[in-house]
């Protein structure tokens, strides 16, 4: 999801999105631990998207909510 799309979402939607990403991150770690064919680029993608979402959430809390 792009940053501009994230800025239009509510705080509750952003928290749900972060939770979904954390589940995906956990799933990727479990695949790797079990010796599965984990796509290594997905680790970086998910980690950065979580950081992006948390940054937008922090910006929204400073401004007092979504625009």
C-alpha positions, 0 to 999 in steps of 0.5 A: 500500500502506498503512503498516500493511501495510508494517509486517508485511512483512520487510525483504527484501519491503520492499526488493523493493517499493522496487525495484518502485516505483523501476522504476515511477518510471523508467517514468513519467519515460520516458513523460514524456520521450517526450511520452506521456500521463503521469499527473502525480499518479502521480509524487507518489504513487510518490515518497511511497510510496517514502519511506513504505517507506524509513521503515518499513524504517528503523523495522524496522532500529532495532527489530531486524526486523518484529513 
